[in-house]
C-alpha cells in the first residue's frame, strides 16, 4: 500500500482500494505492518494510520486531533502489527458503513479493530481448512486404502441389509400336534 504511505489523493486511494474485501486482502500478497515498519519506519506507518483515522472521522462529522489520531495509530500498530495496511483500509471502510451511537472516539476504533480481527481470523481458519481438505482429496489416489475401506464398509452394510434375519422365513415350522 505504498499509495497511502506516499500520500496519493484520497479519491485515488478509494478508487484503488474501495473494492477490497477481507477475503481479497487475506488472499493477497500484501506485507504486514511489521514489515512495512522495517522498510518505512514506525513514524511513517503511524502517520499513515493517523491519516486514515482522521479521514474516517470526517465521515461521522467528527474531528480527531492529530495527536490523538497518532496515539490511536500507535495502539493499532502495537496490537495489530500482523495486519496489512490493506486490512486497515477495509476495517475503516467497514467502520464508515456502521451506525455509530455516540461520539467517534479512539475506543470506537479499537473496538472495531478487535471485531474485524476476530472475523478475519475466522476467515483465515476457514480458508486454511478448505485448503487442507482440497489438498487431502488431491493426495488420495484412486484405489487408496481409504477408498477400499469405504467400499468394503458399503458392501457390508448392503450385505447386512439383504441378509437380515427375517422371522417369517428363518423360523422353523412348528409342528402341530
C-alpha positions as YAML, in Angstrom:
chain: A
units: angstrom
residues:
- id: 1
  name: UNK
  ca: [0.00, 0.00, 0.00]
- id: 2
  name: UNK
  ca: [2.69, 2.46, -0.95]
- id: 3
  name: UNK
  ca: [-0.09, 4.68, -2.34]
- id: 4
  name: UNK
  ca: [-1.27, 5.57, 1.13]
- id: 5
  name: UNK
  ca: [2.23, 5.83, 2.52]
- id: 6
  name: UNK
  ca: [3.19, 8.20, -0.30]
- id: 7
  name: UNK
  ca: [0.05, 10.31, 0.29]
- id: 8
  name: UNK
  ca: [-1.73, 9.93, -3.01]
- id: 9
  name: UNK
  ca: [-5.08, 11.75, -3.14]
- id: 10
  name: UNK
  ca: [-7.97, 10.31, -1.16]
- id: 11
  name: UNK
  ca: [-10.02, 9.75, -4.32]
- id: 12
  name: UNK
  ca: [-7.27, 7.70, -5.93]
- id: 13
  name: UNK
  ca: [-6.94, 5.59, -2.80]
- id: 14
  name: UNK
  ca: [-10.69, 4.96, -2.63]
- id: 15
  name: UNK
  ca: [-10.78, 4.07, -6.33]
- id: 16
  name: UNK
  ca: [-7.94, 1.62, -5.91]
- id: 17
  name: UNK
  ca: [-8.82, 0.00, -2.59]
- id: 18
  name: UNK
  ca: [-12.58, 0.57, -2.41]
- id: 19
  name: UNK
  ca: [-13.41, -2.87, -3.77]
- id: 20
  name: UNK
  ca: [-11.15, -4.72, -1.34]
- id: 21
  name: UNK
  ca: [-12.77, -7.25, 0.95]
- id: 22
  name: UNK
  ca: [-11.30, -9.18, 3.87]
- id: 23
  name: UNK
  ca: [-11.12, -12.29, 1.67]
- id: 24
  name: UNK
  ca: [-9.28, -10.40, -1.07]
- id: 25
  name: UNK
  ca: [-6.81, -8.98, 1.43]
- id: 26
  name: UNK
  ca: [-6.20, -12.33, 3.13]
- id: 27
  name: UNK
  ca: [-5.75, -14.00, -0.26]
- id: 28
  name: UNK
  ca: [-3.45, -11.25, -1.49]
- id: 29
  name: UNK
  ca: [0.26, -10.99, -1.01]
- id: 30
  name: UNK
  ca: [0.43, -7.78, 0.99]
- id: 31
  name: UNK
  ca: [3.18, -7.01, 3.50]
- id: 32
  name: UNK
  ca: [2.23, -6.77, 7.16]
- id: 33
  name: UNK
  ca: [2.60, -3.51, 9.02]
- id: 34
  name: UNK
  ca: [5.53, -5.11, 10.87]
- id: 35
  name: UNK
  ca: [7.38, -5.49, 7.56]
- id: 36
  name: UNK
  ca: [6.38, -2.01, 6.43]
- id: 37
  name: UNK
  ca: [7.61, -0.65, 9.75]
- id: 38
  name: UNK
  ca: [11.07, -2.04, 8.96]
- id: 39
  name: UNK
  ca: [11.03, -0.65, 5.42]
- id: 40
  name: UNK
  ca: [9.47, 2.78, 6.01]
- id: 41
  name: UNK
  ca: [9.93, 3.41, 9.73]
- id: 42
  name: UNK
  ca: [7.47, 3.45, 12.62]
- id: 43
  name: UNK
  ca: [6.58, 7.14, 12.33]
- id: 44
  name: UNK
  ca: [5.61, 6.89, 8.69]
- id: 45
  name: UNK
  ca: [3.29, 3.92, 9.30]
- id: 46
  name: UNK
  ca: [1.75, 5.62, 12.34]
- id: 47
  name: UNK
  ca: [1.20, 8.84, 10.37]
- id: 48
  name: UNK
  ca: [-0.43, 6.82, 7.59]
- id: 49
  name: UNK
  ca: [-2.77, 5.15, 10.09]
- id: 50
  name: UNK
  ca: [-3.44, 8.52, 11.74]
- id: 51
  name: UNK
  ca: [-4.40, 9.93, 8.33]
- id: 52
  name: UNK
  ca: [-6.83, 7.02, 7.81]
- id: 53
  name: UNK
  ca: [-8.29, 7.65, 11.27]
- id: 54
  name: UNK
  ca: [-8.80, 11.37, 10.61]
- id: 55
  name: UNK
  ca: [-10.36, 10.66, 7.20]
- id: 56
  name: UNK
  ca: [-12.73, 8.12, 8.78]
- id: 57
  name: UNK
  ca: [-13.67, 10.62, 11.50]
- id: 58
  name: UNK
  ca: [-14.77, 13.07, 8.79]
- id: 59
  name: UNK
  ca: [-17.36, 10.52, 7.69]
- id: 60
  name: UNK
  ca: [-19.05, 10.97, 11.08]
- id: 61
  name: UNK
  ca: [-18.64, 14.76, 11.04]
- id: 62
  name: UNK
  ca: [-16.09, 14.47, 13.80]
- id: 63
  name: UNK
  ca: [-12.64, 15.92, 14.08]
- id: 64
  name: UNK
  ca: [-9.95, 13.97, 15.84]
- id: 65
  name: UNK
  ca: [-6.87, 16.00, 16.73]
- id: 66
  name: UNK
  ca: [-3.71, 14.72, 15.02]
- id: 67
  name: UNK
  ca: [-2.05, 13.86, 18.35]
- id: 68
  name: UNK
  ca: [-4.97, 11.64, 19.40]
- id: 69
  name: UNK
  ca: [-5.07, 10.06, 15.93]
- id: 70
  name: UNK
  ca: [-1.34, 9.33, 16.14]
- id: 71
  name: UNK
  ca: [-1.73, 7.84, 19.64]
- id: 72
  name: UNK
  ca: [-4.55, 5.62, 18.38]
- id: 73
  name: UNK
  ca: [-2.43, 4.67, 15.37]
- id: 74
  name: UNK
  ca: [0.38, 3.65, 17.72]
- id: 75
  name: UNK
  ca: [-2.10, 1.49, 19.68]
- id: 76
  name: UNK
  ca: [-3.28, -0.16, 16.45]
- id: 77
  name: UNK
  ca: [0.26, -0.78, 15.25]
- id: 78
  name: UNK
  ca: [1.28, -2.25, 18.60]
- id: 79
  name: UNK
  ca: [-1.74, -4.57, 18.87]
- id: 80
  name: UNK
  ca: [-2.32, -5.49, 15.22]
- id: 81
  name: UNK
  ca: [1.19, -5.33, 13.70]
- id: 82
  name: UNK
  ca: [0.44, -8.53, 11.73]
- id: 83
  name: UNK
  ca: [-2.37, -6.87, 9.76]
- id: 84
  name: UNK
  ca: [-1.67, -5.13, 6.48]
- id: 85
  name: UNK
  ca: [-2.47, -1.53, 5.66]
- id: 86
  name: UNK
  ca: [-5.00, -3.01, 3.23]
- id: 87
  name: UNK
  ca: [-6.66, -4.70, 6.21]
- id: 88
  name: UNK
  ca: [-6.75, -1.35, 7.97]
- id: 89
  name: UNK
  ca: [-8.32, 0.30, 4.94]
- id: 90
  name: UNK
  ca: [-11.01, -2.42, 4.76]
- id: 91
  name: UNK
  ca: [-11.59, -2.14, 8.50]
- id: 92
  name: UNK
  ca: [-12.04, 1.63, 8.29]
- id: 93
  name: UNK
  ca: [-14.33, 1.24, 5.27]
- id: 94
  name: UNK
  ca: [-16.49, -1.18, 7.24]
- id: 95
  name: UNK
  ca: [-16.48, 1.22, 10.19]
- id: 96
  name: UNK
  ca: [-17.71, 4.02, 7.92]
- id: 97
  name: UNK
  ca: [-20.78, 1.97, 7.00]
- id: 98
  name: UNK
  ca: [-21.77, 1.12, 10.58]
- id: 99
  name: UNK
  ca: [-24.25, 3.01, 12.67]
- id: 100
  name: UNK
  ca: [-22.40, 5.00, 15.28]
- id: 101
  name: UNK
  ca: [-24.00, 5.58, 18.66]
- id: 102
  name: UNK
  ca: [-22.39, 8.45, 20.48]
- id: 103
  name: UNK
  ca: [-19.12, 10.08, 19.51]
- id: 104
  name: UNK
  ca: [-16.41, 8.74, 17.26]
- id: 105
  name: UNK
  ca: [-13.59, 8.04, 19.70]
- id: 106
  name: UNK
  ca: [-10.36, 6.06, 19.77]
- id: 107
  name: UNK
  ca: [-12.26, 3.45, 21.77]
- id: 108
  name: UNK
  ca: [-14.75, 3.09, 18.89]
- id: 109
  name: UNK
  ca: [-11.86, 2.48, 16.50]
- id: 110
  name: UNK
  ca: [-10.10, -0.04, 18.73]
- id: 111
  name: UNK
  ca: [-13.33, -1.96, 19.37]
- id: 112
  name: UNK
  ca: [-14.00, -2.15, 15.64]
- id: 113
  name: UNK
  ca: [-10.44, -3.37, 15.02]
- id: 114
  name: UNK
  ca: [-10.97, -6.12, 17.60]
- id: 115
  name: UNK
  ca: [-14.20, -7.19, 15.83]
- id: 116
  name: UNK
  ca: [-12.53, -7.04, 12.43]
- id: 117
  name: UNK
  ca: [-9.59, -9.10, 13.66]
- id: 118
  name: UNK
  ca: [-11.91, -11.79, 15.08]
- id: 119
  name: UNK
  ca: [-13.83, -12.04, 11.80]
- id: 120
  name: UNK
  ca: [-10.58, -12.06, 9.83]
- id: 121
  name: UNK
  ca: [-9.17, -14.88, 11.96]
- id: 122
  name: UNK
  ca: [-12.34, -16.90, 11.36]
- id: 123
  name: UNK
  ca: [-11.95, -16.31, 7.62]
- id: 124
  name: UNK
  ca: [-8.28, -17.37, 7.73]
- id: 125
  name: UNK
  ca: [-9.23, -20.53, 9.64]
- id: 126
  name: UNK
  ca: [-11.96, -21.39, 7.11]
- id: 127
  name: UNK
  ca: [-9.65, -20.80, 4.15]
- id: 128
  name: UNK
  ca: [-6.92, -22.88, 5.75]
- id: 129
  name: UNK
  ca: [-9.33, -25.74, 6.47]
- id: 130
  name: UNK
  ca: [-10.69, -25.64, 2.91]
- id: 131
  name: UNK
  ca: [-7.14, -25.72, 1.53]
- id: 132
  name: UNK
  ca: [-6.39, -28.68, 3.80]
- id: 133
  name: UNK
  ca: [-9.43, -30.58, 2.54]
- id: 134
  name: UNK
  ca: [-8.60, -29.81, -1.08]
- id: 135
  name: UNK
  ca: [-5.01, -30.98, -0.60]
- id: 136
  name: UNK
  ca: [-6.16, -34.08, 1.24]
- id: 137
  name: UNK
  ca: [-8.55, -35.03, -1.59]
- id: 138
  name: UNK
  ca: [-5.90, -34.46, -4.23]
- id: 139
  name: UNK
  ca: [-3.36, -36.62, -2.35]
- id: 140
  name: UNK
  ca: [-5.67, -39.66, -2.08]
- id: 141
  name: UNK
  ca: [-5.17, -41.66, -5.29]
- id: 142
  name: UNK
  ca: [-7.96, -43.76, -6.71]
- id: 143
  name: UNK
  ca: [-7.94, -47.18, -5.10]
- id: 144
  name: UNK
  ca: [-6.26, -45.88, -1.96]
- id: 145
  name: UNK
  ca: [-6.72, -47.56, 1.39]
- id: 146
  name: UNK
  ca: [-9.40, -45.03, 2.33]
- id: 147
  name: UNK
  ca: [-11.39, -45.81, -0.82]
- id: 148
  name: UNK
  ca: [-11.05, -49.55, -0.25]
- id: 149
  name: UNK
  ca: [-12.21, -49.24, 3.36]
- id: 150
  name: UNK
  ca: [-15.20, -47.10, 2.33]
- id: 151
  name: UNK
  ca: [-16.15, -49.55, -0.41]
- id: 152
  name: UNK
  ca: [-15.85, -52.56, 1.93]
- id: 153
  name: UNK
  ca: [-18.00, -50.83, 4.58]
- id: 154
  name: UNK
  ca: [-20.65, -50.05, 1.97]
- id: 155
  name: UNK
  ca: [-20.68, -53.70, 0.82]
- id: 156
  name: UNK
  ca: [-21.01, -54.90, 4.43]
- id: 157
  name: UNK
  ca: [-23.97, -52.57, 5.01]
- id: 158
  name: UNK
  ca: [-25.60, -53.82, 1.82]
- id: 159
  name: UNK
  ca: [-25.00, -57.45, 2.80]
- id: 160
  name: UNK
  ca: [-26.49, -56.93, 6.26]
- id: 161
  name: UNK
  ca: [-29.48, -55.17, 4.74]
- id: 162
  name: UNK
  ca: [-30.29, -58.07, 2.42]
- id: 163
  name: UNK
  ca: [-29.34, -60.85, 4.81]
- id: 164
  name: UNK
  ca: [-31.04, -59.56, 7.91]
- id: 165
  name: UNK
  ca: [-32.90, -62.25, 9.80]
- id: 166
  name: UNK
  ca: [-36.46, -62.46, 8.74]
- id: 167
  name: UNK
  ca: [-38.58, -64.14, 11.36]
- id: 168
  name: UNK
  ca: [-41.12, -65.41, 8.88]
- id: 169
  name: UNK
  ca: [-38.58, -67.02, 6.60]
- id: 170
  name: UNK
  ca: [-35.92, -68.20, 9.03]
- id: 171
  name: UNK
  ca: [-38.12, -69.58, 11.83]
- id: 172
  name: UNK
  ca: [-38.52, -73.33, 11.81]
- id: 173
  name: UNK
  ca: [-42.01, -74.51, 11.26]
- id: 174
  name: UNK
  ca: [-43.78, -75.54, 14.43]
- id: 175
  name: UNK
  ca: [-45.29, -78.92, 14.43]
- id: 176
  name: UNK
  ca: [-48.94, -79.03, 15.23]
- id: 177
  name: UNK
  ca: [-49.65, -81.70, 17.47]
...
